[in-house]
């Protein structure tokens, strides 16, 4: 079994938290011309209340052609090299990471009202912390309509979540505590918090 059971993360709250903190998804899009996938990198917002991801892409993006199809979304959290010195020489050199894979069904949005609603939700979320905060209303209505014609608005409904958190879970608690302490010392707070 890969990944090993001790590196699999099943806590849906942990998976949602990683997606929220690291919203840039790598999306595997089937390519009929060869056996490999196309990749799209798209910031995506997960709306927990509706259990749906929302996004927009350029209308020529291959994802915009996959209405009703399934795609795989990959989200990567923080990662870092693990030196044996961080574990009092009780581990081999390794790499720590966290990732989430989601299989989701694609729904291309046609309604202009829904497109506007998605744009407003995305911008209000991603604009948090910016001063001044930009809003879609800063763009004149006619320009917005023209802009929306160049975009595909997408909802992706998850059908399967899978977490892979390789964080030395197979090591004794004292070794994990040493790793966490040393990661904190080098400002790897995000990954240390997961240990």
Secondary structure, 3 states (H helix, E strand, C coil): CCCCHHHEECCHHHHHHHHHHCCEEEEEECCCCCCCCEEEEEECEEECCCCEEEEEEECCCHHHHCCCCEEEEEEEEEEEEECHHHHCCCCCCEEEEEEEEEEEEEEECCCHHHHHHHHHHHHHHHCCCCCCCCCHHHCCHHHHHHHHHCEEEEEEEEEEEEEEEECCCCCCHHHHHHHHHHHHHCCCHHHHHHC
